[in-house]
Structure formats: C-alpha cells, structure tokens
C-alpha cells in the first residue's frame, strides 16, 4: 500500500510495505511506537488459530475524533511512561501484558484488512491438553525435559503438541519452555541484584537449564533488551 498524498492527521500507523509522506515544522516532536510484525501475527493467531489470507494492512490515519481511539492513544502514552520506569525492568511479565494489551486493542479499534475476520473474536480458550503442557513446563522448568516429556504430560502426540502450540500460542513447545525459563532467570537475577538472594549469572543460567552461556545471554538480551550482567547492575 503506497500513500502519496499528505496525511491530514498528526497520528498515523504504517505497516510493512507502506510509504507515508508527512510535513513537520521545526518545532515538531515525534513519538514512534514500533510493534514487531510477528507480535501482530501472534495476536491474530491467538484469536483465530491461524492467519487469514492476504497481508495485514491498516488504514493509515488514526481518527482522534473517535473516543475509542483517544482511549487507545492514552494507553499508548501510559505504556511509553511505563517502559521508561524501573518497574518495567523488574516485571517482564507486566511489560509483556502491557504490550499485548496495546497490540490486541489496536487490532480492535483501528480498521485493517483482517478486521472482519477477527471481529468479536477474543483469545481462544486453551484446550485441556495444551493447559496440561504449559502447566508441566511451569512446574518442571528447572529439569532437563524434552518435547516428548511435554507431549506425554499433555497426553498427546508430539505432532499434535506442536500444532497446538503453533495454533493457540503462536510458538513452539521448546520456545515456550525457554521463555518460562528466561522469566525465572530474570527474577533470580533481580533478586540477587537487590540483595535478596545470592548467585552469579552462571549459577542462575545453569539452574534454569541454560548450559550454553553465550546462547543464554543472547536469548536473554532479545527478551529483556539487556544482558544478564546489565540486569544485575541496573537493579543494584
């Protein structure tokens, strides 16, 4: 989608492939909120179980006259403040819930190419087998479990397990397990930094099944935007 005409709005949204033209004066202050496209797709998959045909394209102009849109804009501004606060570094799950709220609500309030498909479709209720799988991951995150172990706990085949995670959670079983372990590692690092526990980055990584420290550091940085050692320093 290419928009060559100037937009008659101070607020807009652009997706992959969009080109927008805007005029700013010398006093303009611009705030840009970036949503990873994969997170948009995951939010849609949570509702529908799969992606609709065609690409996701938003109407580019955000209508500030719409009270629902004004509410979303306030939410986005609150997120901007929260993301710069110490609390956002201490509560990864809180940050993720805030991000999900922004993504899910923009899909509801701003017209786009998939609007009709997801209208009035909330997150799908997890099947019992998938609930058993996620509970097993939470309870055994510090153990050397495999996809087969998770499938056995869920009482389904490995293939069915993988399909269920993809359809309902937009991820794979091992990627989900890794995110659970990263959450535990993050909490432990913060506890050590605050003097509430003892241990090193290596101790905590090994405790939660990360035997390759370089890979752990890379995964942690992708999840939290900083290295494990930086988390220790930032919470001192």
C-alpha positions as YAML, in Angstrom:
chain: A
units: angstrom
residues:
- id: 1
  name: UNK
  ca: [0.00, 0.00, 0.00]
- id: 2
  name: UNK
  ca: [1.52, 3.31, -1.07]
- id: 3
  name: UNK
  ca: [0.14, 6.64, 0.10]
- id: 4
  name: UNK
  ca: [1.47, 9.52, -1.97]
- id: 5
  name: UNK
  ca: [-0.96, 12.18, -0.73]
- id: 6
  name: UNK
  ca: [-0.07, 14.00, 2.51]
- id: 7
  name: UNK
  ca: [-1.93, 12.72, 5.53]
- id: 8
  name: UNK
  ca: [-4.36, 15.15, 7.18]
- id: 9
  name: UNK
  ca: [-3.63, 13.86, 10.66]
- id: 10
  name: UNK
  ca: [-0.97, 14.19, 13.32]
- id: 11
  name: UNK
  ca: [-1.27, 10.47, 14.06]
- id: 12
  name: UNK
  ca: [-0.78, 7.58, 11.69]
- id: 13
  name: UNK
  ca: [0.13, 3.91, 11.52]
- id: 14
  name: UNK
  ca: [2.26, 2.23, 8.89]
- id: 15
  name: UNK
  ca: [2.89, -1.44, 8.26]
- id: 16
  name: UNK
  ca: [5.34, -3.43, 6.12]
- id: 17
  name: UNK
  ca: [5.40, -2.05, 2.59]
- id: 18
  name: UNK
  ca: [3.66, 1.23, 3.47]
- id: 19
  name: UNK
  ca: [5.20, 4.55, 2.47]
- id: 20
  name: UNK
  ca: [3.89, 7.68, 4.16]
- id: 21
  name: UNK
  ca: [4.53, 11.34, 3.47]
- id: 22
  name: UNK
  ca: [4.31, 13.87, 6.30]
- id: 23
  name: UNK
  ca: [5.10, 17.57, 6.73]
- id: 24
  name: UNK
  ca: [6.71, 18.65, 10.03]
- id: 25
  name: UNK
  ca: [7.61, 22.11, 11.20]
- id: 26
  name: UNK
  ca: [10.79, 22.94, 13.09]
- id: 27
  name: UNK
  ca: [9.04, 22.59, 16.48]
- id: 28
  name: UNK
  ca: [7.63, 19.13, 15.87]
- id: 29
  name: UNK
  ca: [8.31, 16.43, 18.46]
- id: 30
  name: UNK
  ca: [7.71, 12.94, 17.10]
- id: 31
  name: UNK
  ca: [6.96, 9.84, 19.13]
- id: 32
  name: UNK
  ca: [7.19, 6.49, 17.36]
- id: 33
  name: UNK
  ca: [5.82, 3.24, 18.77]
- id: 34
  name: UNK
  ca: [7.07, 0.14, 16.94]
- id: 35
  name: UNK
  ca: [5.20, -3.17, 17.09]
- id: 36
  name: UNK
  ca: [7.13, -6.21, 15.83]
- id: 37
  name: UNK
  ca: [5.02, -7.62, 12.99]
- id: 38
  name: UNK
  ca: [5.40, -11.12, 14.47]
- id: 39
  name: UNK
  ca: [3.58, -9.93, 17.62]
- id: 40
  name: UNK
  ca: [0.67, -8.73, 15.49]
- id: 41
  name: UNK
  ca: [0.50, -12.12, 13.79]
- id: 42
  name: UNK
  ca: [0.66, -13.94, 17.14]
- id: 43
  name: UNK
  ca: [-2.26, -11.87, 18.44]
- id: 44
  name: UNK
  ca: [-4.33, -12.82, 15.40]
- id: 45
  name: UNK
  ca: [-3.36, -16.50, 15.70]
- id: 46
  name: UNK
  ca: [-4.44, -16.47, 19.38]
- id: 47
  name: UNK
  ca: [-7.92, -15.46, 18.23]
- id: 48
  name: UNK
  ca: [-8.35, -17.41, 15.02]
- id: 49
  name: UNK
  ca: [-5.96, -20.34, 15.32]
- id: 50
  name: UNK
  ca: [-4.37, -19.35, 12.00]
- id: 51
  name: UNK
  ca: [-3.61, -16.31, 9.85]
- id: 52
  name: UNK
  ca: [-6.21, -15.06, 7.34]
- id: 53
  name: UNK
  ca: [-5.23, -14.93, 3.70]
- id: 54
  name: UNK
  ca: [-3.55, -11.78, 2.43]
- id: 55
  name: UNK
  ca: [-1.30, -9.40, 4.29]
- id: 56
  name: UNK
  ca: [-2.15, -7.24, 7.29]
- id: 57
  name: UNK
  ca: [-2.71, -3.63, 6.22]
- id: 58
  name: UNK
  ca: [-4.02, -0.88, 8.50]
- id: 59
  name: UNK
  ca: [-5.92, 2.22, 7.48]
- id: 60
  name: UNK
  ca: [-3.10, 4.68, 7.92]
- id: 61
  name: UNK
  ca: [-4.91, 7.59, 9.61]
- id: 62
  name: UNK
  ca: [-5.76, 7.33, 13.32]
- id: 63
  name: UNK
  ca: [-9.01, 9.19, 13.88]
- id: 64
  name: UNK
  ca: [-8.61, 11.28, 17.05]
- id: 65
  name: UNK
  ca: [-12.31, 12.21, 16.89]
- id: 66
  name: UNK
  ca: [-13.18, 8.63, 17.82]
- id: 67
  name: UNK
  ca: [-13.39, 8.34, 21.64]
- id: 68
  name: UNK
  ca: [-12.28, 4.71, 21.48]
- id: 69
  name: UNK
  ca: [-9.17, 5.71, 19.53]
- id: 70
  name: UNK
  ca: [-8.49, 8.53, 22.01]
- id: 71
  name: UNK
  ca: [-8.58, 5.91, 24.78]
- id: 72
  name: UNK
  ca: [-6.06, 3.78, 22.89]
- id: 73
  name: UNK
  ca: [-3.77, 6.78, 22.44]
- id: 74
  name: UNK
  ca: [-3.87, 7.39, 26.20]
- id: 75
  name: UNK
  ca: [-2.96, 3.73, 26.73]
- id: 76
  name: UNK
  ca: [-0.01, 4.08, 24.35]
- id: 77
  name: UNK
  ca: [1.22, 7.16, 26.20]
- id: 78
  name: UNK
  ca: [0.92, 5.33, 29.50]
- id: 79
  name: UNK
  ca: [2.96, 2.49, 28.03]
- id: 80
  name: UNK
  ca: [5.64, 4.96, 26.99]
- id: 81
  name: UNK
  ca: [5.94, 6.16, 30.59]
- id: 82
  name: UNK
  ca: [5.84, 2.63, 31.99]
- id: 83
  name: UNK
  ca: [8.54, 1.37, 29.61]
- id: 84
  name: UNK
  ca: [10.95, 4.01, 30.98]
- id: 85
  name: UNK
  ca: [10.20, 3.24, 34.61]
- id: 86
  name: UNK
  ca: [12.20, 0.98, 36.95]
- id: 87
  name: UNK
  ca: [9.11, -1.22, 37.30]
- id: 88
  name: UNK
  ca: [9.27, -2.23, 33.63]
- id: 89
  name: UNK
  ca: [12.77, -3.68, 34.23]
- id: 90
  name: UNK
  ca: [11.61, -5.53, 37.33]
- id: 91
  name: UNK
  ca: [8.46, -7.07, 35.86]
- id: 92
  name: UNK
  ca: [9.00, -8.68, 32.48]
- id: 93
  name: UNK
  ca: [5.57, -10.32, 32.60]
- id: 94
  name: UNK
  ca: [3.96, -6.98, 33.42]
- id: 95
  name: UNK
  ca: [5.72, -5.42, 30.43]
- id: 96
  name: UNK
  ca: [4.58, -8.25, 28.19]
- id: 97
  name: UNK
  ca: [0.96, -7.95, 29.36]
- id: 98
  name: UNK
  ca: [1.05, -4.21, 28.63]
- id: 99
  name: UNK
  ca: [2.47, -4.86, 25.15]
- id: 100
  name: UNK
  ca: [-0.21, -7.48, 24.47]
- id: 101
  name: UNK
  ca: [-2.93, -5.05, 25.56]
- id: 102
  name: UNK
  ca: [-1.67, -2.47, 23.06]
- id: 103
  name: UNK
  ca: [-1.43, -4.98, 20.22]
- id: 104
  name: UNK
  ca: [-4.80, -6.63, 20.86]
- id: 105
  name: UNK
  ca: [-6.62, -3.33, 21.25]
- id: 106
  name: UNK
  ca: [-5.16, -1.67, 18.13]
- id: 107
  name: UNK
  ca: [-6.41, -4.69, 16.17]
- id: 108
  name: UNK
  ca: [-9.87, -3.96, 17.58]
- id: 109
  name: UNK
  ca: [-10.05, -0.18, 17.24]
- id: 110
  name: UNK
  ca: [-8.15, 0.61, 14.02]
- id: 111
  name: UNK
  ca: [-9.65, -0.70, 10.73]
- id: 112
  name: UNK
  ca: [-7.40, -3.10, 8.82]
- id: 113
  name: UNK
  ca: [-7.50, -5.82, 6.20]
- id: 114
  name: UNK
  ca: [-8.27, -8.57, 8.75]
- id: 115
  name: UNK
  ca: [-10.89, -6.63, 10.76]
- id: 116
  name: UNK
  ca: [-13.86, -8.68, 9.57]
- id: 117
  name: UNK
  ca: [-12.08, -11.97, 10.34]
- id: 118
  name: UNK
  ca: [-11.24, -11.13, 13.96]
- id: 119
  name: UNK
  ca: [-14.32, -9.09, 14.87]
- id: 120
  name: UNK
  ca: [-15.62, -10.13, 18.29]
- id: 121
  name: UNK
  ca: [-13.08, -12.97, 18.48]
- id: 122
  name: UNK
  ca: [-11.24, -12.96, 21.79]
- id: 123
  name: UNK
  ca: [-8.32, -15.24, 22.66]
- id: 124
  name: UNK
  ca: [-9.16, -18.88, 22.11]
- id: 125
  name: UNK
  ca: [-9.67, -20.97, 25.23]
- id: 126
  name: UNK
  ca: [-6.73, -23.31, 25.59]
- id: 127
  name: UNK
  ca: [-7.59, -26.98, 25.14]
- id: 128
  name: UNK
  ca: [-7.07, -29.16, 28.20]
- id: 129
  name: UNK
  ca: [-4.09, -30.87, 26.59]
- id: 130
  name: UNK
  ca: [-2.34, -27.55, 25.99]
- id: 131
  name: UNK
  ca: [-3.12, -26.39, 29.50]
- id: 132
  name: UNK
  ca: [-1.53, -29.58, 30.84]
- id: 133
  name: UNK
  ca: [1.52, -28.90, 28.66]
- id: 134
  name: UNK
  ca: [2.01, -25.31, 29.85]
- id: 135
  name: UNK
  ca: [1.49, -26.32, 33.48]
- id: 136
  name: UNK
  ca: [4.10, -29.06, 33.05]
- id: 137
  name: UNK
  ca: [6.58, -26.53, 31.64]
- id: 138
  name: UNK
  ca: [5.98, -24.21, 34.60]
- id: 139
  name: UNK
  ca: [6.37, -26.98, 37.18]
- id: 140
  name: UNK
  ca: [9.44, -28.63, 35.64]
- id: 141
  name: UNK
  ca: [11.28, -25.65, 34.11]
- id: 142
  name: UNK
  ca: [14.43, -26.43, 36.11]
- id: 143
  name: UNK
  ca: [14.57, -30.02, 34.86]
- id: 144
  name: UNK
  ca: [16.05, -31.39, 31.60]
- id: 145
  name: UNK
  ca: [12.70, -32.06, 29.92]
- id: 146
  name: UNK
  ca: [12.18, -32.69, 26.21]
- id: 147
  name: UNK
  ca: [9.36, -32.21, 23.72]
- id: 148
  name: UNK
  ca: [8.47, -35.87, 24.25]
- id: 149
  name: UNK
  ca: [8.19, -35.29, 28.00]
- id: 150
  name: UNK
  ca: [5.85, -32.34, 27.43]
- id: 151
  name: UNK
  ca: [3.75, -34.34, 24.96]
- id: 152
  name: UNK
  ca: [3.47, -37.22, 27.41]
- id: 153
  name: UNK
  ca: [2.34, -34.86, 30.18]
- id: 154
  name: UNK
  ca: [-0.22, -33.33, 27.80]
- id: 155
  name: UNK
  ca: [-1.37, -36.82, 26.73]
- id: 156
  name: UNK
  ca: [-0.99, -36.11, 23.02]
- id: 157
  name: UNK
  ca: [1.48, -36.95, 20.27]
- id: 158
  name: UNK
  ca: [4.50, -34.73, 19.64]
- id: 159
  name: UNK
  ca: [2.99, -33.66, 16.32]
- id: 160
  name: UNK
  ca: [-0.33, -32.70, 17.93]
- id: 161
  name: UNK
  ca: [1.54, -30.86, 20.67]
- id: 162
  name: UNK
  ca: [3.50, -28.78, 18.17]
- id: 163
  name: UNK
  ca: [0.37, -27.99, 16.15]
- id: 164
  name: UNK
  ca: [-1.45, -26.95, 19.33]
- id: 165
  name: UNK
  ca: [1.31, -24.58, 20.44]
- id: 166
  name: UNK
  ca: [1.51, -23.04, 16.99]
- id: 167
  name: UNK
  ca: [-2.24, -22.57, 16.61]
- id: 168
  name: UNK
  ca: [-3.06, -21.32, 20.10]
- id: 169
  name: UNK
  ca: [0.13, -19.67, 21.34]
- id: 170
  name: UNK
  ca: [1.95, -18.81, 18.13]
- id: 171
  name: UNK
  ca: [5.15, -20.56, 19.22]
- id: 172
  name: UNK
  ca: [6.75, -23.99, 19.62]
- id: 173
  name: UNK
  ca: [6.86, -26.10, 22.81]
- id: 174
  name: UNK
  ca: [10.59, -25.61, 23.30]
- id: 175
  name: UNK
  ca: [10.40, -21.87, 22.59]
- id: 176
  name: UNK
  ca: [7.62, -21.61, 25.18]
- id: 177
  name: UNK
  ca: [9.70, -23.57, 27.70]
- id: 178
  name: UNK
  ca: [12.67, -21.31, 27.00]
- id: 179
  name: UNK
  ca: [10.54, -18.21, 27.70]
- id: 180
  name: UNK
  ca: [9.40, -19.72, 31.03]
- id: 181
  name: UNK
  ca: [13.00, -20.43, 31.99]
- id: 182
  name: UNK
  ca: [14.07, -16.93, 30.98]
- id: 183
  name: UNK
  ca: [11.35, -15.46, 33.21]
- id: 184
  name: UNK
  ca: [12.65, -17.49, 36.16]
- id: 185
  name: UNK
  ca: [16.24, -16.49, 35.42]
- id: 186
  name: UNK
  ca: [15.24, -12.83, 35.21]
- id: 187
  name: UNK
  ca: [13.50, -12.94, 38.58]
- id: 188
  name: UNK
  ca: [16.53, -14.64, 40.15]
- id: 189
  name: UNK
  ca: [18.92, -12.04, 38.70]
- id: 190
  name: UNK
  ca: [16.79, -9.20, 40.06]
- id: 191
  name: UNK
  ca: [16.65, -10.91, 43.47]
- id: 192
  name: UNK
  ca: [20.46, -11.18, 43.57]
- id: 193
  name: UNK
  ca: [20.86, -7.56, 42.49]
- id: 194
  name: UNK
  ca: [18.58, -6.44, 45.33]
- id: 195
  name: UNK
  ca: [20.46, -8.48, 47.89]
- id: 196
  name: UNK
  ca: [17.54, -10.86, 48.38]
- id: 197
  name: UNK
  ca: [19.47, -13.90, 47.08]
- id: 198
  name: UNK
  ca: [23.00, -14.96, 46.20]
- id: 199
  name: UNK
  ca: [24.48, -16.32, 42.99]
- id: 200
  name: UNK
  ca: [26.22, -15.45, 39.73]
- id: 201
  name: UNK
  ca: [24.93, -15.23, 36.18]
- id: 202
  name: UNK
  ca: [26.44, -18.66, 35.55]
- id: 203
  name: UNK
  ca: [24.76, -20.15, 38.63]
- id: 204
  name: UNK
  ca: [21.36, -18.83, 37.60]
- id: 205
  name: UNK
  ca: [21.72, -19.83, 33.95]
- id: 206
  name: UNK
  ca: [22.60, -23.41, 34.88]
- id: 207
  name: UNK
  ca: [19.81, -23.54, 37.47]
- id: 208
  name: UNK
  ca: [17.26, -22.97, 34.70]
- id: 209
  name: UNK
  ca: [18.74, -25.29, 32.12]
- id: 210
  name: UNK
  ca: [20.91, -22.88, 30.10]
- id: 211
  name: UNK
  ca: [24.18, -24.76, 29.78]
- id: 212
  name: UNK
  ca: [25.46, -22.65, 26.85]
- id: 213
  name: UNK
  ca: [26.15, -19.25, 28.44]
- id: 214
  name: UNK
  ca: [26.61, -17.40, 25.16]
- id: 215
  name: UNK
  ca: [23.24, -18.62, 23.89]
- id: 216
  name: UNK
  ca: [21.63, -17.78, 27.23]
- id: 217
  name: UNK
  ca: [22.98, -14.24, 27.08]
- id: 218
  name: UNK
  ca: [21.72, -13.79, 23.51]
- id: 219
  name: UNK
  ca: [18.25, -15.15, 24.32]
- id: 220
  name: UNK
  ca: [18.10, -13.01, 27.46]
- id: 221
  name: UNK
  ca: [19.07, -9.86, 25.57]
- id: 222
  name: UNK
  ca: [16.38, -10.49, 22.95]
- id: 223
  name: UNK
  ca: [13.77, -10.92, 25.68]
- id: 224
  name: UNK
  ca: [14.80, -8.07, 28.00]
- id: 225
  name: UNK
  ca: [16.82, -5.68, 25.86]
- id: 226
  name: UNK
  ca: [19.90, -6.03, 28.06]
- id: 227
  name: UNK
  ca: [22.45, -8.64, 29.08]
- id: 228
  name: UNK
  ca: [22.12, -10.66, 32.33]
- id: 229
  name: UNK
  ca: [25.04, -8.75, 33.85]
- id: 230
  name: UNK
  ca: [23.36, -5.44, 32.99]
- id: 231
  name: UNK
  ca: [20.25, -6.56, 34.86]
- id: 232
  name: UNK
  ca: [22.42, -7.09, 37.93]
- id: 233
  name: UNK
  ca: [23.93, -3.61, 37.63]
- id: 234
  name: UNK
  ca: [20.65, -1.82, 36.89]
- id: 235
  name: UNK
  ca: [18.97, -3.21, 39.99]
- id: 236
  name: UNK
  ca: [21.77, -2.50, 42.46]
...
